[in-house]
Protein backbone atom coordinates (compact mmCIF):
# COMPACT_ATOMS: atom_id res chain seq x y z
CA UNK A 1 0.00 0.00 0.00
CA UNK A 2 1.33 3.42 -0.98
CA UNK A 3 1.99 5.74 1.92
CA UNK A 4 0.60 9.27 1.99
CA UNK A 5 2.99 12.17 2.41
CA UNK A 6 2.26 13.63 5.83
CA UNK A 7 5.26 15.87 6.45
CA UNK A 8 7.07 18.23 4.09
CA UNK A 9 10.26 19.87 5.36
CA UNK A 10 11.12 23.01 3.40
CA UNK A 11 14.69 24.35 3.66
CA UNK A 12 15.78 27.50 1.76
CA UNK A 13 19.48 27.28 0.91
CA UNK A 14 21.89 30.08 0.06
CA UNK A 15 25.62 29.32 0.11
CA UNK A 16 25.50 26.51 2.69
CA UNK A 17 27.74 23.88 1.03
CA UNK A 18 29.47 22.97 4.30
CA UNK A 19 26.25 22.75 6.31
CA UNK A 20 24.12 20.83 3.80
CA UNK A 21 25.48 17.28 4.26
CA UNK A 22 25.31 17.60 8.05
CA UNK A 23 21.81 19.09 7.94
CA UNK A 24 20.57 16.33 5.62
CA UNK A 25 21.92 13.67 8.00
CA UNK A 26 20.34 15.33 11.05
CA UNK A 27 16.94 15.71 9.37
CA UNK A 28 17.08 12.09 8.24
CA UNK A 29 17.82 10.86 11.74
CA UNK A 30 15.02 12.93 13.26
CA UNK A 31 12.30 11.97 10.78
CA UNK A 32 13.28 8.30 10.49
CA UNK A 33 12.96 7.90 14.25
CA UNK A 34 9.64 9.74 14.09
CA UNK A 35 8.14 7.72 11.24
CA UNK A 36 9.12 4.43 12.86
CA UNK A 37 6.41 5.12 15.42
CA UNK A 38 3.11 3.27 15.12
CA UNK A 39 1.03 6.44 14.59
CA UNK A 40 2.97 7.23 11.41
CA UNK A 41 3.11 3.69 9.95
CA UNK A 42 0.90 4.60 6.97
CA UNK A 43 2.55 7.98 6.36
CA UNK A 44 5.79 9.25 4.90
CA UNK A 45 7.73 12.48 4.48
CA UNK A 46 9.71 14.58 2.02
CA UNK A 47 12.57 17.05 2.26
CA UNK A 48 12.49 20.01 -0.11
CA UNK A 49 15.75 21.92 -0.48
CA UNK A 50 15.34 25.18 -2.42
CA UNK A 51 18.59 26.56 -3.79
CA UNK A 52 18.15 30.32 -3.82
CA UNK A 53 20.84 31.22 -6.34
CA UNK A 54 23.81 29.97 -4.32
CA UNK A 55 27.26 30.85 -5.64
CA UNK A 56 28.99 27.87 -4.02
CA UNK A 57 28.44 24.12 -4.49
CA UNK A 58 25.11 24.02 -2.67
CA UNK A 59 23.09 23.06 -5.77
CA UNK A 60 25.49 20.28 -6.73
CA UNK A 61 25.11 18.80 -3.25
CA UNK A 62 21.31 19.12 -3.32
CA UNK A 63 21.19 17.55 -6.77
CA UNK A 64 23.29 14.58 -5.62
CA UNK A 65 21.04 14.08 -2.58
CA UNK A 66 17.88 14.23 -4.70
CA UNK A 67 19.25 11.79 -7.26
CA UNK A 68 20.05 9.12 -4.67
CA UNK A 69 17.33 9.71 -2.04
CA UNK A 70 13.66 9.49 -3.17
CA UNK A 71 12.60 11.49 -0.12
CA UNK A 72 14.58 14.54 -1.26
CA UNK A 73 13.35 17.14 -3.76
CA UNK A 74 15.76 19.76 -5.08
CA UNK A 75 14.55 23.06 -6.52
CA UNK A 76 17.05 25.36 -8.22
CA UNK A 77 16.27 29.05 -8.79
CA UNK A 78 17.72 30.91 -11.76
CA UNK A 79 19.02 33.60 -9.41
CA UNK A 80 18.74 34.75 -5.82
CA UNK A 81 15.08 35.66 -5.20
CA UNK A 82 15.24 35.75 -1.38
CA UNK A 83 14.18 33.55 1.50
CA UNK A 84 10.48 34.38 1.18
CA UNK A 85 10.40 33.28 -2.46
CA UNK A 86 12.30 30.10 -1.56
CA UNK A 87 9.73 29.27 1.10
CA UNK A 88 6.90 30.02 -1.34
CA UNK A 89 8.39 27.59 -3.88
CA UNK A 90 8.65 24.96 -1.15
CA UNK A 91 5.04 25.53 -0.12
CA UNK A 92 3.87 25.20 -3.72
CA UNK A 93 5.78 21.95 -4.24
CA UNK A 94 4.96 20.40 -0.83
CA UNK A 95 2.56 17.44 -0.76
CA UNK A 96 2.43 16.96 2.99
CA UNK A 97 -0.46 17.73 5.33
CA UNK A 98 2.03 19.51 7.58
CA UNK A 99 4.82 21.76 6.31
CA UNK A 100 7.84 22.56 8.47
CA UNK A 101 10.28 25.31 7.52
CA UNK A 102 13.81 25.68 8.84
CA UNK A 103 17.09 27.40 8.02
CA UNK A 104 19.96 25.63 6.29
CA UNK A 105 22.69 26.93 8.59
CA UNK A 106 22.40 24.24 11.33
CA UNK A 107 21.24 26.81 13.90
CA UNK A 108 17.77 25.26 13.92
CA UNK A 109 17.72 21.71 15.31
CA UNK A 110 15.81 18.97 13.43
CA UNK A 111 15.35 17.19 16.79
CA UNK A 112 12.63 19.77 17.51
CA UNK A 113 10.47 18.54 14.61
CA UNK A 114 8.54 16.00 16.76
CA UNK A 115 7.76 18.75 19.29
CA UNK A 116 6.26 20.93 16.56
CA UNK A 117 4.13 18.05 15.28
CA UNK A 118 2.90 17.25 18.80
CA UNK A 119 1.70 20.84 19.13
CA UNK A 120 0.02 20.70 15.71
CA UNK A 121 -1.79 17.56 16.90
CA UNK A 122 -3.30 19.62 19.73
CA UNK A 123 -5.32 21.50 17.12
CA UNK A 124 -3.07 24.43 16.18
CA UNK A 125 -2.66 25.56 12.57
CA UNK A 126 0.69 27.33 13.00
CA UNK A 127 3.38 26.51 15.56
CA UNK A 128 6.27 28.97 15.70
CA UNK A 129 9.66 28.20 17.21
CA UNK A 130 11.00 30.44 19.98
CA UNK A 131 14.78 30.60 20.30
CA UNK A 132 14.58 31.19 24.03
CA UNK A 133 18.31 30.63 24.54
CA UNK A 134 19.56 32.34 21.41
CA UNK A 135 23.20 31.83 20.36
CA UNK A 136 23.76 35.06 18.41
CA UNK A 137 25.59 38.32 19.08
CA UNK A 138 23.44 40.38 21.44
CA UNK A 139 23.90 43.92 20.10
CA UNK A 140 23.91 43.18 16.38
CA UNK A 141 21.23 40.48 16.22
CA UNK A 142 19.46 39.54 19.46
CA UNK A 143 18.59 43.06 20.67
CA UNK A 144 17.32 44.35 17.29
CA UNK A 145 15.34 41.11 16.95
CA UNK A 146 13.67 41.61 20.33
CA UNK A 147 12.70 45.15 19.41
CA UNK A 148 11.32 43.99 16.07
CA UNK A 149 9.38 41.13 17.71
CA UNK A 150 7.79 43.56 20.18
CA UNK A 151 6.79 45.95 17.40
CA UNK A 152 5.34 43.18 15.24
CA UNK A 153 3.38 41.68 18.14
CA UNK A 154 1.91 45.03 19.18
CA UNK A 155 1.07 46.06 15.62
CA UNK A 156 -0.44 42.79 14.38
CA UNK A 157 -2.02 41.52 17.61
CA UNK A 158 -0.27 38.14 17.16
CA UNK A 159 1.94 37.91 20.23
CA UNK A 160 5.07 35.83 19.58
CA UNK A 161 8.49 36.08 21.19
CA UNK A 162 10.45 35.22 18.07
CA UNK A 163 9.11 36.06 14.61
CA UNK A 164 12.59 35.64 13.13
CA UNK A 165 12.90 31.94 13.94
CA UNK A 166 12.55 29.99 10.68
CA UNK A 167 11.67 26.75 12.46
CA UNK A 168 7.87 26.70 12.14
CA UNK A 169 5.12 24.21 11.40
CA UNK A 170 2.06 24.99 9.27
CA UNK A 171 -0.97 23.06 8.20
CA UNK A 172 -0.66 22.80 4.44
CA UNK A 173 -3.90 24.62 3.64
CA UNK A 174 -2.74 27.59 5.73
CA UNK A 175 0.78 27.76 4.27
CA UNK A 176 -0.45 27.51 0.69
CA UNK A 177 -3.00 30.30 1.22
CA UNK A 178 -0.40 32.87 2.31
CA UNK A 179 0.86 35.64 0.03
CA UNK A 180 4.64 35.19 0.17
CA UNK A 181 6.20 38.17 -1.59
CA UNK A 182 9.13 40.49 -0.90
CA UNK A 183 10.55 39.67 2.55
CA UNK A 184 7.34 38.54 4.19
CA UNK A 185 8.63 35.21 5.55
CA UNK A 186 9.10 36.56 9.07
CA UNK A 187 5.49 37.79 9.06
CA UNK A 188 3.89 34.51 7.96
CA UNK A 189 2.39 33.74 11.42
CA UNK A 190 0.83 37.22 11.51
CA UNK A 191 -0.44 36.85 7.92
CA UNK A 192 -1.96 33.51 8.97
CA UNK A 193 -4.31 35.55 11.12
CA UNK A 194 -6.02 36.71 7.89
CA UNK A 195 -7.22 33.15 7.19
CA UNK A 196 -8.25 32.57 10.82
CA UNK A 197 -5.35 30.31 11.79
CA UNK A 198 -4.92 29.14 15.39
CA UNK A 199 -1.34 30.18 16.27
CA UNK A 200 1.01 29.29 19.13
CA UNK A 201 4.75 28.99 19.84
CA UNK A 202 7.09 26.63 21.68
CA UNK A 203 10.71 26.98 22.84
CA UNK A 204 13.19 25.32 20.48
CA UNK A 205 16.93 24.73 20.48
CA UNK A 206 19.31 27.19 18.87
CA UNK A 207 22.93 26.52 17.97
CA UNK A 208 25.75 28.91 17.09
CA UNK A 209 26.71 29.04 13.43
CA UNK A 210 29.79 26.90 12.73
CA UNK A 211 30.22 27.13 8.96
CA UNK A 212 29.54 29.97 6.56
CA UNK A 213 28.51 33.55 7.21
CA UNK A 214 25.20 34.97 8.37
CA UNK A 215 23.15 36.69 5.67
CA UNK A 216 21.41 38.93 8.20
CA UNK A 217 22.51 42.10 9.96
CA UNK A 218 21.19 45.04 11.93
CA UNK A 219 20.07 46.75 8.70
CA UNK A 220 17.23 44.21 8.44
CA UNK A 221 15.59 45.83 11.49
CA UNK A 222 14.76 48.89 9.39
CA UNK A 223 13.35 46.69 6.62
CA UNK A 224 11.17 44.97 9.21
CA UNK A 225 9.66 48.30 10.26
CA UNK A 226 8.85 49.23 6.66
CA UNK A 227 7.39 45.78 5.91
CA UNK A 228 5.38 45.96 9.13
CA UNK A 229 3.33 48.86 7.76
CA UNK A 230 2.38 46.69 4.78
CA UNK A 231 1.50 43.72 7.02
CA UNK A 232 -0.70 45.93 9.21
CA UNK A 233 -2.49 47.11 6.08
CA UNK A 234 -2.94 43.52 4.87
CA UNK A 235 -4.36 42.33 8.19
CA UNK A 236 -6.76 45.21 8.81
CA UNK A 237 -7.55 46.66 5.39
CA UNK A 238 -6.62 44.06 2.78
CA UNK A 239 -10.16 43.79 1.41
CA UNK A 240 -11.22 47.34 2.26
CA UNK A 241 -8.44 49.82 1.39
CA UNK A 242 -10.96 52.63 0.91
CA UNK A 243 -11.61 52.58 4.65
CA UNK A 244 -8.07 53.54 5.60
CA UNK A 245 -7.45 55.97 2.73
CA UNK A 246 -11.00 57.27 2.79
CA UNK A 247 -10.94 57.72 6.57
CA UNK A 248 -7.81 59.87 6.53
CA UNK A 249 -9.00 61.59 3.36
CA UNK A 250 -12.31 62.55 4.91
CA UNK A 251 -10.50 63.90 7.99
CA UNK A 252 -8.23 66.15 5.89
CA UNK A 253 -11.20 67.17 3.75
CA UNK A 254 -13.18 68.30 6.79
CA UNK A 255 -10.18 70.18 8.25
CA UNK A 256 -9.58 71.90 4.93
CA UNK A 257 -13.24 72.76 4.45
CA UNK A 258 -13.63 74.23 7.96
CA UNK A 259 -10.42 76.25 7.57
CA UNK A 260 -11.50 77.67 4.22
CA UNK A 261 -15.02 78.33 5.51
CA UNK A 262 -13.57 80.28 8.44
CA UNK A 263 -11.40 82.37 6.13
CA UNK A 264 -14.34 83.00 3.78
CA UNK A 265 -16.37 84.31 6.72
CA UNK A 266 -13.47 86.58 7.71
CA UNK A 267 -13.31 87.96 4.18
CA UNK A 268 -17.03 88.30 3.43
CA UNK A 269 -18.34 89.33 6.83
CA UNK A 270 -15.51 91.47 8.19
CA UNK A 271 -13.62 92.47 5.06
CA UNK A 272 -10.31 91.15 6.35
CA UNK A 273 -7.61 90.33 3.78
CA UNK A 274 -6.78 86.62 3.65
CA UNK A 275 -4.58 86.33 0.55
CA UNK A 276 -1.28 86.41 2.46
CA UNK A 277 -2.36 84.35 5.47
CA UNK A 278 -0.56 80.98 6.02
CA UNK A 279 -3.90 79.58 7.14
CA UNK A 280 -5.17 79.86 3.57
CA UNK A 281 -2.31 77.69 2.33
CA UNK A 282 -2.95 75.18 5.12
CA UNK A 283 -6.67 75.01 4.29
CA UNK A 284 -6.06 74.49 0.57
CA UNK A 285 -3.38 71.86 1.23
CA UNK A 286 -5.61 69.92 3.65
CA UNK A 287 -8.57 70.04 1.23
CA UNK A 288 -6.49 68.80 -1.71
CA UNK A 289 -4.81 66.12 0.44
CA UNK A 290 -8.24 64.84 1.42
CA UNK A 291 -9.33 64.59 -2.19
CA UNK A 292 -6.09 62.79 -3.16
CA UNK A 293 -6.39 60.25 -0.33
CA UNK A 294 -10.01 59.44 -1.19
CA UNK A 295 -9.04 59.07 -4.85
CA UNK A 296 -6.15 56.77 -3.85
CA UNK A 297 -8.58 54.66 -1.81
CA UNK A 298 -10.90 54.27 -4.79
CA UNK A 299 -8.00 53.30 -7.06
CA UNK A 300 -6.77 50.82 -4.43
CA UNK A 301 -10.24 49.25 -4.31
CA UNK A 302 -10.14 48.78 -8.09
CA UNK A 303 -6.64 47.25 -7.89
CA UNK A 304 -7.69 44.87 -5.09
CA UNK A 305 -10.69 43.70 -7.10
CA UNK A 306 -8.48 43.21 -10.16
CA UNK A 307 -5.99 41.26 -8.03
CA UNK A 308 -8.65 38.84 -6.83
CA UNK A 309 -10.11 38.40 -10.30
CA UNK A 310 -6.81 37.79 -12.10
CA UNK A 311 -4.21 35.03 -11.93
CA UNK A 312 -1.22 35.94 -9.79
CA UNK A 313 2.37 35.35 -10.86
CA UNK A 314 4.89 33.48 -8.75
CA UNK A 315 7.63 35.53 -7.02
CA UNK A 316 10.35 33.23 -8.36
CA UNK A 317 11.57 31.45 -11.51
CA UNK A 318 12.64 27.81 -11.29
CA UNK A 319 15.49 26.61 -13.47
CA UNK A 320 15.45 22.93 -12.51
CA UNK A 321 13.69 20.43 -10.25
CA UNK A 322 15.40 17.16 -9.33
CA UNK A 323 13.40 14.33 -7.77
CA UNK A 324 13.89 10.58 -7.75
CA UNK A 325 10.61 8.65 -8.01
CA UNK A 326 9.77 6.76 -4.81
CA UNK A 327 6.44 5.31 -5.82
CA UNK A 328 4.55 7.30 -3.20
CA UNK A 329 1.31 9.19 -3.76
KOLDREN-929229 format. One record per residue (C-alpha): residue in one letter; x, y, z negated. Coordinates in steps of 0.1 Angstrom, whole numbers, padded with zeros to 4 digits, always signed. Layout:
% residues N
AXYZ/...
% end
This chain:
% residues 329
X+0000+0000+0000/X+0013+0034+0010/X+0020+0057-0019/X+0006+0093-0020/X+0030+0122-0024/X+0023+0136-0058/X+0053+0159-0064/X+0071+0182-0041/X+0103+0199-0054/X+0111+0230-0034/X+0147+0244-0037/X+0158+0275-0018/X+0195+0273-0009/X+0219+0301-0001/X+0256+0293-0001/X+0255+0265-0027/X+0277+0239-0010/X+0295+0230-0043/X+0263+0227-0063/X+0241+0208-0038/X+0255+0173-0043/X+0253+0176-0080/X+0218+0191-0079/X+0206+0163-0056/X+0219+0137-0080/X+0203+0153-0111/X+0169+0157-0094/X+0171+0121-0082/X+0178+0109-0117/X+0150+0129-0133/X+0123+0120-0108/X+0133+0083-0105/X+0130+0079-0142/X+0096+0097-0141/X+0081+0077-0112/X+0091+0044-0129/X+0064+0051-0154/X+0031+0033-0151/X+0010+0064-0146/X+0030+0072-0114/X+0031+0037-0100/X+0009+0046-0070/X+0025+0080-0064/X+0058+0093-0049/X+0077+0125-0045/X+0097+0146-0020/X+0126+0170-0023/X+0125+0200+0001/X+0157+0219+0005/X+0153+0252+0024/X+0186+0266+0038/X+0182+0303+0038/X+0208+0312+0063/X+0238+0300+0043/X+0273+0309+0056/X+0290+0279+0040/X+0284+0241+0045/X+0251+0240+0027/X+0231+0231+0058/X+0255+0203+0067/X+0251+0188+0033/X+0213+0191+0033/X+0212+0175+0068/X+0233+0146+0056/X+0210+0141+0026/X+0179+0142+0047/X+0193+0118+0073/X+0201+0091+0047/X+0173+0097+0020/X+0137+0095+0032/X+0126+0115+0001/X+0146+0145+0013/X+0134+0171+0038/X+0158+0198+0051/X+0145+0231+0065/X+0171+0254+0082/X+0163+0291+0088/X+0177+0309+0118/X+0190+0336+0094/X+0187+0348+0058/X+0151+0357+0052/X+0152+0358+0014/X+0142+0336-0015/X+0105+0344-0012/X+0104+0333+0025/X+0123+0301+0016/X+0097+0293-0011/X+0069+0300+0013/X+0084+0276+0039/X+0087+0250+0012/X+0050+0255+0001/X+0039+0252+0037/X+0058+0219+0042/X+0050+0204+0008/X+0026+0174+0008/X+0024+0170-0030/X-0005+0177-0053/X+0020+0195-0076/X+0048+0218-0063/X+0078+0226-0085/X+0103+0253-0075/X+0138+0257-0088/X+0171+0274-0080/X+0200+0256-0063/X+0227+0269-0086/X+0224+0242-0113/X+0212+0268-0139/X+0178+0253-0139/X+0177+0217-0153/X+0158+0190-0134/X+0154+0172-0168/X+0126+0198-0175/X+0105+0185-0146/X+0085+0160-0168/X+0078+0187-0193/X+0063+0209-0166/X+0041+0181-0153/X+0029+0173-0188/X+0017+0208-0191/X+0000+0207-0157/X-0018+0176-0169/X-0033+0196-0197/X-0053+0215-0171/X-0031+0244-0162/X-0027+0256-0126/X+0007+0273-0130/X+0034+0265-0156/X+0063+0290-0157/X+0097+0282-0172/X+0110+0304-0200/X+0148+0306-0203/X+0146+0312-0240/X+0183+0306-0245/X+0196+0323-0214/X+0232+0318-0204/X+0238+0351-0184/X+0256+0383-0191/X+0234+0404-0214/X+0239+0439-0201/X+0239+0432-0164/X+0212+0405-0162/X+0195+0395-0195/X+0186+0431-0207/X+0173+0443-0173/X+0153+0411-0169/X+0137+0416-0203/X+0127+0452-0194/X+0113+0440-0161/X+0094+0411-0177/X+0078+0436-0202/X+0068+0459-0174/X+0053+0432-0152/X+0034+0417-0181/X+0019+0450-0192/X+0011+0461-0156/X-0004+0428-0144/X-0020+0415-0176/X-0003+0381-0172/X+0019+0379-0202/X+0051+0358-0196/X+0085+0361-0212/X+0105+0352-0181/X+0091+0361-0146/X+0126+0356-0131/X+0129+0319-0139/X+0125+0300-0107/X+0117+0267-0125/X+0079+0267-0121/X+0051+0242-0114/X+0021+0250-0093/X-0010+0231-0082/X-0007+0228-0044/X-0039+0246-0036/X-0027+0276-0057/X+0008+0278-0043/X-0005+0275-0007/X-0030+0303-0012/X-0004+0329-0023/X+0009+0356+0000/X+0046+0352-0002/X+0062+0382+0016/X+0091+0405+0009/X+0106+0397-0025/X+0073+0385-0042/X+0086+0352-0055/X+0091+0366-0091/X+0055+0378-0091/X+0039+0345-0080/X+0024+0337-0114/X+0008+0372-0115/X-0004+0368-0079/X-0020+0335-0090/X-0043+0356-0111/X-0060+0367-0079/X-0072+0331-0072/X-0082+0326-0108/X-0053+0303-0118/X-0049+0291-0154/X-0013+0302-0163/X+0010+0293-0191/X+0047+0290-0198/X+0071+0266-0217/X+0107+0270-0228/X+0132+0253-0205/X+0169+0247-0205/X+0193+0272-0189/X+0229+0265-0180/X+0258+0289-0171/X+0267+0290-0134/X+0298+0269-0127/X+0302+0271-0090/X+0295+0300-0066/X+0285+0336-0072/X+0252+0350-0084/X+0232+0367-0057/X+0214+0389-0082/X+0225+0421-0100/X+0212+0450-0119/X+0201+0468-0087/X+0172+0442-0084/X+0156+0458-0115/X+0148+0489-0094/X+0134+0467-0066/X+0112+0450-0092/X+0097+0483-0103/X+0089+0492-0067/X+0074+0458-0059/X+0054+0460-0091/X+0033+0489-0078/X+0024+0467-0048/X+0015+0437-0070/X-0007+0459-0092/X-0025+0471-0061/X-0029+0435-0049/X-0044+0423-0082/X-0068+0452-0088/X-0076+0467-0054/X-0066+0441-0028/X-0102+0438-0014/X-0112+0473-0023/X-0084+0498-0014/X-0110+0526-0009/X-0116+0526-0046/X-0081+0535-0056/X-0075+0560-0027/X-0110+0573-0028/X-0109+0577-0066/X-0078+0599-0065/X-0090+0616-0034/X-0123+0626-0049/X-0105+0639-0080/X-0082+0662-0059/X-0112+0672-0037/X-0132+0683-0068/X-0102+0702-0083/X-0096+0719-0049/X-0132+0728-0044/X-0136+0742-0080/X-0104+0762-0076/X-0115+0777-0042/X-0150+0783-0055/X-0136+0803-0084/X-0114+0824-0061/X-0143+0830-0038/X-0164+0843-0067/X-0135+0866-0077/X-0133+0880-0042/X-0170+0883-0034/X-0183+0893-0068/X-0155+0915-0082/X-0136+0925-0051/X-0103+0911-0064/X-0076+0903-0038/X-0068+0866-0036/X-0046+0863-0005/X-0013+0864-0025/X-0024+0844-0055/X-0006+0810-0060/X-0039+0796-0071/X-0052+0799-0036/X-0023+0777-0023/X-0030+0752-0051/X-0067+0750-0043/X-0061+0745-0006/X-0034+0719-0012/X-0056+0699-0036/X-0086+0700-0012/X-0065+0688+0017/X-0048+0661-0004/X-0082+0648-0014/X-0093+0646+0022/X-0061+0628+0032/X-0064+0602+0003/X-0100+0594+0012/X-0090+0591+0049/X-0062+0568+0038/X-0086+0547+0018/X-0109+0543+0048/X-0080+0533+0071/X-0068+0508+0044/X-0102+0493+0043/X-0101+0488+0081/X-0066+0472+0079/X-0077+0449+0051/X-0107+0437+0071/X-0085+0432+0102/X-0060+0413+0080/X-0087+0388+0068/X-0101+0384+0103/X-0068+0378+0121/X-0042+0350+0119/X-0012+0359+0098/X+0024+0354+0109/X+0049+0335+0088/X+0076+0355+0070/X+0104+0332+0084/X+0116+0315+0115/X+0126+0278+0113/X+0155+0266+0135/X+0154+0229+0125/X+0137+0204+0102/X+0154+0172+0093/X+0134+0143+0078/X+0139+0106+0078/X+0106+0086+0080/X+0098+0068+0048/X+0064+0053+0058/X+0046+0073+0032/X+0013+0092+0038/
% end
